[in-house]
Amino acid sequence: MTPVRPLFLTPRSFATLVTACLATLGCDGPAPMVDAGPSPLDAHESPDAPRGPDAAEPADAFVAPDAAGPRCTGAGCEIVEIALAFETSCARRGNGEVLCWGRGQSGELGDGASRHLPGCTRVGSSDRTDCSDSAVVVALPMPALRLYAQGGFDVCAEVAGGDFYCWGSRGYRITDAMMGDRLRPELTPTYQGAQSFANAFIYTCWLDASGTPSCIGDNSVGALGVGDFVQRFDPAHPVTREGTTTTPLTGLVEIATSTTFGSTTCARTADQLYCWGQNDIGQLGDPTPHTSCVAGIDVFDCTEVATPIDFADAARIRDLTLGSQHTCALLDDGTAWCWGQNRNGELGLGSPGAQDIDARRSPTLNPNLANVAELQLGARHGCARLEDGTVWCWGSNDLGQLGDGVPDHPEDQCMNGSTLIDCSSVPVQVPGIDDATALDVGRQHTCVIRAGGTVWCWGNNETFESGPGTRDPVVTPQRITSL
């Protein structure tokens, strides 16, 4: 086994992630990478200091969005895509217009303003963080063709010509201004022409047209797969190891990264699955020991190179999706294989009356899912859209993530940090939805597009990411009426 390696984190990413863990009153696994519990604040900023174009306003000057023109009607106004970030939701119309609502503290709303009504008062404080309970129009210079958000504090849009515009937290992004947020979309030449783009919170990976992968950002546990643990200021190419020799990873058709605070990456060729990065709870799907990483006093398994995963049906994978600490592969026959963390039932492997919260270190068939059209994972829950338009969710339910309105499922409760919470390792049906056409999952909330182009959301609503009303969890789907 390779000797224990130190954990390298930038001051910004270390502070942010440690803050997240401290806020949870208990982390499972290495502290900097765990995602559980209430939303952390960005450690690098003064949360209520005005930023950007309205910096002259007093800190409490929350204002309504610019007056909207006539409501969009007719061809091109229907919602065709949704993308969910940490506590922000975004939607794209058929005409390429993008709208976002929810948390805007790091610029995730993308309309150029830093203070929106109503603002969100913090628990135990009179201070307000930026948020909007109504959708605002993102200030893109041209129509969007595709949206990308992976449960982090930023969103990216692909436009004509293969250009990418991103807004929100810069995170690790390597510019002259590491600290600071983008209140409106900025052209990001690094990603030009990217395929299978995946923007995790502290790193990003993508493919070029030939299937060659590139990654950039935090690499403290090998999430970039480049053969070392050094953060990259410029794109670097993942490698795989054959004996003592490393060779570039090529010929990929998909690459996917963890959501929010996870640090695992998976990718596939036409017939081979690879994973790399953090593996403390089986996220790689390969149970053999690799390299040792360190976070605080914790020593855990990880790997800095792409590791081939023993999965006989790799050639049949249709889509890869990663949560914070768990992974699922959707096959072409509508079945799902999952592995990794499962202490909140987030792998969905239980049966009625028999809660299953044991982690899996190898791909495991989910016996409860069939005819799956789309599957997405959040921090501690997952949801699937079936071919018949119904939606089923499983995992944590402390914030209404399951969407069925049931506060206490019959299975045993689960642990989130040191707190007992409601959960279900058995997928439950989300009521009232039998016509879903698209699905996305944020850190702790879910949205679907229904026939006719309407958007419905449920789950955490701390910053109105699941829609207007109170900031209490939304336990059954509600329509986003401001689109």
N, C-alpha and C positions, 0 to 999 in steps of 0.2 A: 504494500500500500504506500502511496506517495506520502511523504511527511506532512504533518498538519501545516496548513497555510494560514497566514493572517487574513483577516477580513478587511478589505479596503472599501471605504465609503467616503464619498465627498462630504464635507461638513454639512452641506445643505440636505443631501439625501439622508445622511445619518440622523440629523436633527429631526427631520420630518418623520422618518419612520420610527424613531424612538418615541417621539411625541405620540404617534399613533398607538404604539403598544402601551405606553403609560396610561393613555386614556381608556384603555380597555379593562383595566384592573385584572390583568392576567392574560398571558399569551401562551399559545401552545406551539412549541417549536422555537427556533431562533428568534429573538425579540424583534430585530429590525424588519423581518419579512412577514410577520403574521398580520392577518387582517381579521379582527373580530371586535365587536362592540361599537360604541358611538363614534360619530365622525370626528376625526382629528382636525385641528386647525393647521394651516400651513405655517410651519415654524419659522420660515424665512421672512415673513412679512408682519407688519403691524396690521391686524385684521381690519381695523376700521380707518386706517389712513387712506385718504383719497388718492387715486392714482390716475395717470393718463390725462385725457383731454379735459376732465372736470376737476383737476387737482386744486383749483382755486376755491372750490366749494368747501364749506365746513364739513367736518367728518360725519355729521348726522344728516347731511343733505341728500336724503333718498328721494328720488324723483321718478315720476312715471315715464315710461318710454315715450319717444316721440309719437305724436298723434298718427295713428295708422290711417292709410288711405282706405278706399272702399274694400270691403272684405273680398278676398279672392274667390271668384266663382267661375265655373265653366271648365273647359279642357285645360289640363295642366295644373289645376289647383289641388287635385287629390294627393294625399300623402302616400308615397311609394316606398319610403325607407325610414327606419328609425335607428338611432345610435345612442346608447346610454353610457354616460360617464359616471364618475364617483357619486355625485348627488345632482347631476344635471342630465336632462333629456333633450335630445335634438331630433328633428324630423325634416325630411326633404320632400318637397312637392315634385310632381311630375315635371314642372317647368324649371326645376333646378333651384328654386328658392329654399333656403334653410332657415328654420326657426328653432330657438332653444328656450327652455324654461328651467327653473330650479336654481341651483347654486351658481353664483356668478363671482364669488370672492376672488378667484384667480383668473377672471376674464372669460370663463367658460361660455358666457352668453354671447360673446362675439359681436355685439352691436356697437362697441366703442364707448359704452358708458360703464362706470364703476359702481354706481349706486342706483339700484332699482327699487321701486315700491313692490311689496310692502317692506322689504328687508326682514331679516330673521333675528329675533332677539335670542341671545344665547341663554342656555339654561343657567340659572343662578346669577344672571347679570342683566343689566339694562342695555348693554352694548348690542349693536346689531351688525350682523354680517350680511353681505350682499346676496340677495336672492330675488327672484321674480316668480309670482304665481301665475303669470300670463306669458305666453310665448312671445318672444321678441325676434325680429328679423336680423339674422347674421349679416354683417356688412361685407359679403363676398363681392369681388369685382366682376364676377361672371357666374353663370349657373353651375351648380355642383352636379357631378355625375355619380358620386359615391361618397358616403360618410364613413368615418372610422372613429370609434371611441372604445376604450377597453377598460372602462371602470376607473380611469384616472382623472386627472384634473385638466385634461386638454382634449380637444377634438380636432380632427383634420378632415378636409374635403378634397377630393380629387376633381379636377376640372378638365376641360378639353385640352388636348396636347400633352397630357400626362403630368401636368403641374399639380403640386399639392399646396394648399393653404391651410395653416394651422393657427389655432387660437387657444387661449387659456395659459396654464402654467408652462413655463419653459422647461421646468424640471431640470434634467441633466443637460438639456439641449446646448450644444457647444457653439456659443456665440460670444461676443464681447460682453454680453449682459447675461451671465448665468443666472443672476438673481433678477426677478421681475417677471411680470405677466404680460400677455398680449391681449389687450382689450378688444382688438379686432383682428381678423385673419391676416397673417403675414405669409408671403411666398416663402416656401422652404425648399430651395434648390436641391438639397441633399437627397430628397425623396423623388426627384423627377423621374417619371417612367416606372415607378415602383409597382410591383405586382404582389398580390397576397400580403398586403401591408398590415402590420400588427403593432400598434403603439401602446406598449405597456407603460406603467407609471414612470419607471426610472430607466427604461431602455426601450429601443424600438428595433424591429427586424423587418426585412422585406426581401422580395425576390426581384431580380431584373428579368427582362423578357426571355432570357435563356435558362432561367431557373437557378441562377447563381445567387446565394443568399448574402445579405449584408446586415450587420448589426452595429448599433452605436449606443453608448451610454454606460450605465453602471454595470460592472462585471465582477462584483465582489464575491459572488458564488458561482461564477462561470456561466451566467445566463447568456453571454454573447457567443459562447462555444468556440472561441478563437484560439484555444490552447494555452491560455494563461488567465490570470485574475486581475488584469490591469484595465482600468476604465479606459474607454476609447473616446478620443476627441474627434476622430474621423471614422467613417465607416470601415469596418473590418469584416473579414470573411470567415464564417464558421468552418471548422475542419473536423475530420473524423480520424481515428487512430487505427492503424493496422499494424499490430506488433508494436515496434518502437517508433514507427514512422507516422507522421501526420500528413494527411492529404486533404486538399480542398473538398468541401461538400458541394456537389453540383447536381444538376438534373432534378431539382425540386419542383413540385407542383403546388405546394402549400407550406406556409410557415405560420405558427401561432404562438402567442406569448401569454403569460399569466395575466390575470386581471389585478388591479389595484396593487397590493404590496407583495405579490408573488414574484418569484425569480426563477421560473422554469420555462423552457422553450421546447416546443416539439415541431417537427417538420416531416414531410414525407416525399418520397419519389413515387413513381407509378407503382412500385411494389415493395417499398421498404419504409418502415417508420423509424425515426430517430428522435431522441430527447436528450436534453442536457440542462445543467444548472443545478438548482437546489433539489435535494432528494431526501430530506429528513423524514418524510412521511410517505415515501413511495411515489412521489410525483413523476418520476421518470418512467415508471412501468417496468423497470429492470431491477430485480431484487439483489443482484450481486453487488458487493462493495466497490466503491470507486475511489474518489479522493476525499480527504477530510477538509472541511471548512470550519471556521470558528466565528461565533457571534457572542461576545461577552464571555461567559464561562461555558457556553454550550459548544460542543464539538459534534458535527453532523456530516452525513454523507452528501457529496456533491460531485459534479464532474465538469471540467472545463472544455470538453470536446464532445461532439455529437456521438451519442452512443446508439448503436443499432438495437432496436427493441424486438424481442422474440414474439412476433405476433403473426400467426399463420394467415390471417385475413387482411394483411396490410394492403394488398392490391385492391381490396374492395372498399377501402375507406373513402367516404365521400366528403367528410368535413371533420376538422379537428377543433375542439373548443376547450379552453383552459379556464378554471376558476383561480382563486388565489393559491390553493394548494391541492387541487385535484384536476383531473383531465378526463375527457370523454372523446371517443372516436365514433362517429356516425357512419354506418356502412350503407352500401347501395341497396340493401334489402330492408332498410328502415329499422335495423336493430342498433343498439348502442353498447359499447364496451367502455368501462370506466375504471379508473384507478387513482390512488392517492388518499388524501385525507377523507375521513368519513365520520368524524365524531359527532357531527350534526345530521347524519343521514344524507349528506350531500351527494352520495353516489347512487341513492335511490334503490338499494338492493334488498330492502326489507320485505316482509310479508305481513299480512294482517295479523296483529297480535304478537308479532315477533320482530321487534326493532333490531336493525342491523346497523351498528355504528363502528364496526371494525374496519380499519384502514386496509387497503388492498395495494400490494406492491407489484402486481402484474395485471395486465388487462383482464377484466372480468365482465362477462356478459350480464347485462341488466335484464333480469327475467320479467320485469314489469313494463317494459316499453316495446312496442311494435308499431310498424307503419309510421315511423317518425319522419316528418318532413324537415324539421329544423330543431336543433337542440342548442341551448345556450346556458352557460354557467356563470353564477355570481360568486361573491366571496364565500358564502356558506349555504347556497341553495342553487337549484337548477330548474329549468323549465323546458318543456318540449311541446312543439306544435305538431300535431298529428296530421296525416293526410286528409282526415275528415273535417279539419278546421277546429277541432277541440284543442284545449291547452291543459297540460298537466304539470304540476310543480311538486317539488320535494325538498327536504332539508330543513333549515332553520325557519321558524315562524314567529320569532319574537317581535318582528316588525311587519307582520302581515305578508311575508314574502310568498306564502303559498296561495294567497288570493281566494281561498274558499270560505273565508269568514268564520272559520272554526278556531276558537282560541285555545282549545285543549284537545289535541288529537289523542286517540286511544293508546298509542305506543308510549313507552317510557319517555320522560323528558331528557333533554340533552344538556351538555355543559357549554356555555360560552364564557370562556375565562373561568371565573369562580361562580358564575350565576347559572341556575337552572332555567332553561327556556323550553318553550313548546317547539316541537319539531316532528317531522315524519320522514322515516326512511322509505315509506311507501308513497309513490306518486299519487297525488289527489287531483281531481278534476277541478278546474277553475269554472265556476258556474256562470251560465248566461252567455258563454262564448262558444259558438259552433261554426264560426265563419272567419277565423283568423287566417290572414294571408302572409303575415310576417311577424317575427318575434325578436326582441332583444332583451338582455338582462344586464342591469347595472350592478353596482356593488351589493345593494340590498333592495332593489326594486326592479320591476318588470313592466314592459309595455308591449302591446301588440297592435298591429294594424288589422282592422276588420274590413270585410267586404264593403265597398263604398268609400274606402279611404279614411275612415275615422280612426282615432288613436285612443286606446284605453290603457290605463296604468293602475298598478297596485304595489303595495309594499311600503318601505320607508318613505316618509314625507317630511323629513326634518327641514328641508329647504324647498318644499313644494315641487320636488322632482316627480311626484306622482299626481300633481294637479292642484287646483285651488281648494279652498276650504280651510280646515284646521291643519296644524302640522302634526297631528296624530297619525299613526300608521293607517294607511288605506288598506282595509282588509278584504275588500272585494273590488273588482274592476270599476273604475270611474272614467268617464269620457273626458278628454282634454278639449274643452270647448273653445279655447282661444286660438285654435289653429284655423 
